[in-house]
Amino acid sequence: MPRHELDALLRDQDGVVAAFQVLACGHDHEFIRSRLRRREWVRLHRRVYLSHTGPPTWRQRAWAAVLHCWPAALADESALIASGLRPEDPPGHPSDSRPVHVAVELNRRLAPVEGIRLHPIADLADHVQGNLSPPRMCLEDALVRVASRQRTDEAAIACLADACQSRRTTPSRIAAALSRHPRLKRRRFLLGVIEDVACGAYSVLEHRYLTRVERPHGLPTGKRQRRVRPGRSVAYRDVEYPEIGLVVELDGRLGHELALDRWDDVERDIAGLVAGDTTVRVGWGLVLNRCRLALALARIMEALGWRGTPKSCGPGCLLDDCGRPSTS
């Protein structure tokens, strides 16, 4: 590697470089020592340097961790941050307070380093995108590994659904990643989640509505995330029952009481009404009271012409086995 390529290397690696790269550019160890003496560079890890003396950014810490463990790649949460699916500096969590997750080959033994969390992985090259900057684990592999470690089902659902909603990946690619990790914790649950995401349940609230309101109470299966054009704008309907002209909009946002938000909702509902559709807006409070919501929706659906029969979801449900309001 010619000497003039060192500057280009520093630009490509956010100002971070390893000693082996400097030597490959035609420089020697005295060149590195002189940069450190003049405080043009600062050491981040053993034989890894930053070309300024200010605090490193998250990406510079990520590059330094990968180069220190080279050959290596960002893993898990750090791979998601580098891919843009997680913020580099979330509120209350400065970038220098979080470890950088790094994947290395399974048979390697590296000494622990503060700020770096190692993840030994068999056949590392099969799970890594080495052409990216910094090199990182494939998005889908990182997603399923992170989702499997979430403390709650809701957090695991959000991890996978958010990635699909952002159009960064697809349910089929996530399912393929799950097949590559047969020993992953909660794998069966995650496979079920990704099947629901493939049906269009692109948020935790939508997943809860699908699995706790619609399915267990025998309501008809809605069409999800259908693209419509009410007026000049484009919108996506959360759940639509076109046979009876019913639309269920699921709103999991907080602070949605603002006047502008409410007017947007009203205008969408008016456009639907003009087109012959009835819109019901549902938030977290209603979905958590799932049996009562199912009973209310069943009544609306019957009034709109549905000829099916809702059912009880189990003991204590507000619906009996014949779909009537329970008297117990």
C-alpha positions in Angstrom: 0.0 0.0 0.0 1.7 3.3 -1.1 2.5 6.0 1.5 0.0 8.5 0.0 -2.8 6.1 0.8 -2.6 6.7 4.5 -4.6 9.9 4.3 -7.3 8.1 2.3 -7.3 5.3 4.8 -7.8 7.7 7.7 -10.7 9.3 5.8 -12.3 5.9 5.2 -11.9 4.8 8.8 -13.2 8.0 10.5 -9.6 9.0 11.5 -8.7 5.7 13.1 -5.8 3.5 12.0 -3.9 0.5 13.3 -0.2 0.1 13.4 -0.2 -2.8 10.8 -2.0 -0.5 8.4 0.5 2.4 8.9 3.4 0.0 8.2 1.6 -1.3 5.1 1.5 2.3 3.8 5.3 2.4 3.9 5.9 4.1 7.2 7.7 2.8 10.2 7.2 2.7 14.0 9.2 6.0 14.4 6.6 7.6 12.2 3.9 6.5 14.7 5.9 7.6 17.7 6.5 11.0 16.2 2.8 11.6 15.7 2.1 10.6 19.3 4.9 12.9 20.6 3.5 15.9 18.7 0.0 15.0 19.9 -1.3 14.7 16.4 -2.4 11.2 17.2 -3.7 9.6 20.4 -3.7 5.9 21.3 -7.2 4.4 21.7 -6.1 0.8 22.1 -2.8 -1.0 21.9 -1.4 -0.3 18.4 -4.6 1.5 17.4 -4.6 5.3 17.0 -6.9 8.3 16.4 -5.7 11.2 14.3 -6.9 13.9 16.7 -6.8 14.4 20.5 -10.5 15.2 21.0 -13.0 12.8 22.4 -13.7 9.9 20.0 -17.2 9.6 18.4 -19.1 6.3 18.6 -18.0 5.4 15.0 -14.3 6.1 15.9 -14.7 3.8 19.0 -16.3 1.2 16.8 -13.5 1.3 14.3 -10.9 1.2 17.1 -12.5 -1.9 18.6 -12.6 -3.7 15.3 -9.0 -2.9 14.4 -7.8 -3.9 17.9 -9.4 -7.3 17.5 -8.6 -7.6 13.7 -9.8 -9.7 11.9 -13.1 -8.8 13.4 -16.5 -7.1 12.8 -19.1 -5.2 14.7 -21.7 -7.5 16.2 -25.2 -7.4 17.7 -26.2 -4.0 19.1 -23.1 -2.3 17.6 -23.9 -3.7 14.1 -27.4 -2.3 14.4 -26.1 1.1 15.4 -23.7 1.1 12.4 -26.6 0.1 10.1 -28.7 3.1 11.3 -31.3 1.0 13.2 -30.2 2.3 16.6 -29.0 5.8 17.5 -25.3 6.4 18.1 -26.0 8.6 21.1 -29.5 7.8 22.6 -30.7 10.3 25.3 -29.2 9.5 28.6 -26.6 7.1 27.1 -23.5 8.9 25.8 -21.6 6.9 23.2 -18.6 6.3 25.5 -20.8 4.7 28.2 -21.7 1.6 26.0 -19.4 -1.2 25.1 -18.6 -1.9 21.5 -19.7 -5.4 20.5 -17.2 -7.2 18.3 -17.4 -10.6 16.6 -14.3 -12.7 16.3 -13.6 -16.2 15.1 -14.7 -18.9 17.6 -11.2 -20.4 18.1 -9.5 -17.1 18.9 -8.5 -16.2 22.5 -8.2 -12.4 23.1 -7.5 -10.7 26.4 -10.5 -8.7 27.8 -10.3 -5.0 26.9 -12.4 -2.3 28.7 -15.1 -1.0 26.4 -15.1 -4.0 24.1 -17.4 -7.0 24.4 -16.3 -10.0 22.4 -18.6 -12.5 20.7 -16.8 -15.6 19.4 -18.6 -17.0 16.4 -18.0 -20.1 14.3 -17.5 -19.5 10.6 -17.3 -15.7 11.1 -16.9 -14.9 7.4 -20.3 -16.4 6.7 -22.0 -13.9 9.0 -20.0 -10.7 8.2 -20.2 -8.0 5.6 -16.6 -7.0 5.3 -17.1 -4.4 2.6 -19.0 -2.1 4.9 -17.5 0.7 7.0 -16.9 -0.4 9.7 -17.1 -4.2 8.9 -20.1 -5.6 10.6 -22.3 -8.7 11.1 -25.0 -9.1 8.6 -28.1 -7.1 9.6 -30.4 -10.0 9.9 -28.0 -12.1 12.0 -27.5 -9.1 14.4 -31.3 -8.6 14.6 -32.2 -12.1 15.6 -29.3 -12.3 18.1 -30.4 -9.0 19.7 -34.1 -9.9 19.6 -33.4 -13.3 21.3 -31.9 -11.4 24.3 -34.7 -8.9 24.9 -36.2 -9.0 28.4 -39.8 -9.0 27.2 -41.8 -10.3 24.2 -42.8 -6.8 23.3 -39.2 -5.7 23.1 -38.3 -8.7 20.9 -41.3 -7.9 18.6 -40.3 -4.3 18.3 -36.7 -5.2 17.4 -37.8 -7.3 14.4 -40.9 -5.3 13.4 -39.1 -1.9 13.4 -36.4 -3.2 11.1 -39.0 -4.5 8.6 -41.1 -1.3 8.8 -38.0 0.8 8.0 -37.6 -1.3 4.8 -34.1 -2.3 5.8 -34.9 -5.9 5.6 -37.7 -8.4 5.0 -39.4 -11.1 7.1 -38.1 -13.8 4.7 -34.5 -12.6 5.2 -34.9 -12.6 9.0 -36.4 -16.1 8.8 -33.4 -17.2 6.8 -31.1 -15.8 9.5 -33.1 -17.7 12.2 -32.4 -20.9 10.3 -28.7 -20.2 10.5 -29.0 -20.0 14.3 -30.7 -23.2 15.4 -29.6 -22.9 19.0 -30.8 -19.4 19.5 -32.8 -18.7 22.6 -36.6 -18.1 22.0 -36.1 -19.2 18.4 -39.6 -20.7 18.1 -41.2 -17.5 19.5 -39.2 -15.4 17.0 -40.2 -17.5 14.1 -43.9 -17.0 15.1 -43.3 -13.2 15.4 -41.7 -13.0 12.0 -44.6 -14.9 10.4 -46.9 -12.2 11.9 -44.7 -9.4 10.6 -44.9 -11.0 7.2 -48.7 -10.6 7.5 -48.2 -6.9 8.0 -48.1 -6.5 11.8 -45.4 -3.9 11.8 -45.6 -2.7 15.4 -45.9 -4.2 18.9 -49.4 -2.8 19.1 -50.4 -4.3 15.8 -48.9 -7.7 16.8 -50.9 -7.6 20.1 -54.1 -6.7 18.2 -53.5 -9.6 15.8 -52.6 -12.3 18.4 -54.8 -11.2 21.4 -57.9 -9.6 19.9 -58.5 -10.7 16.3 -57.3 -14.4 16.2 -58.4 -15.7 19.6 -61.9 -14.2 19.4 -62.7 -15.6 15.9 -62.9 -12.2 14.2 -62.3 -12.2 10.4 -58.7 -11.9 9.2 -57.9 -8.3 8.2 -55.7 -7.1 5.4 -52.7 -5.2 6.8 -50.7 -2.2 5.7 -52.7 -1.8 2.5 -51.6 1.3 0.5 -54.3 3.8 -0.2 -54.5 7.3 -1.6 -57.1 9.4 0.3 -57.0 12.6 -1.8 -53.6 13.6 -2.9 -51.6 11.9 -0.1 -50.6 8.3 0.3 -51.4 6.3 3.5 -51.3 2.8 4.8 -54.2 1.3 6.6 -53.2 -0.7 9.6 -56.0 -3.3 9.4 -58.8 -3.3 6.8 -61.8 -5.6 6.5 -62.8 -4.7 2.9 -65.8 -7.2 2.7 -67.7 -5.1 5.3 -66.1 -1.7 4.8 -64.3 -1.5 8.3 -60.9 0.0 8.9 -59.1 -0.4 12.3 -56.3 2.1 12.9 -53.9 1.2 15.6 -52.1 4.1 17.3 -49.4 3.2 19.7 -47.9 6.7 19.9 -47.9 8.8 23.1 -48.9 12.4 23.0 -51.2 11.9 20.1 -53.6 14.4 21.6 -52.1 17.4 19.7 -54.6 19.3 17.6 -52.7 18.8 14.3 -52.5 15.0 14.9 -56.2 14.8 15.6 -57.0 16.8 12.5 -54.9 14.5 10.4 -56.9 11.6 11.9 -60.2 13.3 11.2 -59.3 14.1 7.6 -58.3 10.4 7.0 -61.5 9.2 8.6 -63.6 11.6 6.4 -61.8 10.3 3.3 -62.6 6.8 4.3 -66.2 7.6 5.1 -66.7 9.2 1.7 -65.3 6.0 0.2 -67.8 4.0 2.1 -65.6 2.8 5.0 -66.1 3.0 8.7 -63.0 3.7 10.8 -62.4 2.7 14.4 -59.3 4.1 16.1 -57.7 1.9 18.7 -54.9 2.7 21.2 -53.0 0.7 23.8 -55.7 1.1 26.5 -58.3 -0.7 24.3 -56.0 -3.4 23.1 -55.0 -4.3 26.6 -58.7 -4.7 27.4 -58.8 -7.3 24.6 -62.0 -9.1 25.3 -64.0 -5.9 25.6 -62.5 -4.6 22.4 -63.3 -7.9 20.6 -66.9 -7.7 21.8 -67.2 -4.1 20.6 -65.6 -4.9 17.2 -67.8 -7.9 16.8 -70.9 -5.7 17.3 -69.7 -3.2 14.7 -68.8 -5.9 12.2 -72.3 -7.5 12.6 -73.9 -4.1 12.1 -71.9 -3.8 8.9 -72.9 -7.1 7.5 -70.5 -9.7 8.9 -72.2 -13.1 9.2 -69.5 -14.9 11.2 -69.5 -15.7 14.9 -67.0 -14.5 17.4 -65.8 -16.8 20.1 -64.6 -16.9 23.7 -60.8 -16.8 24.1 -60.9 -18.7 27.3 -62.1 -18.6 30.9 -63.2 -15.1 32.0 -63.8 -13.8 28.4 -66.6 -11.4 27.9 -67.8 -13.6 25.0 -69.3 -17.0 25.5 -68.7 -19.9 23.2 -71.5 -18.8 20.9 -70.2 -15.3 20.5 -72.7 -13.7 22.8 -71.8 -11.4 25.6 -71.0 -13.5 28.6 -73.3 -13.3 31.6 -70.6 -14.6 34.1 
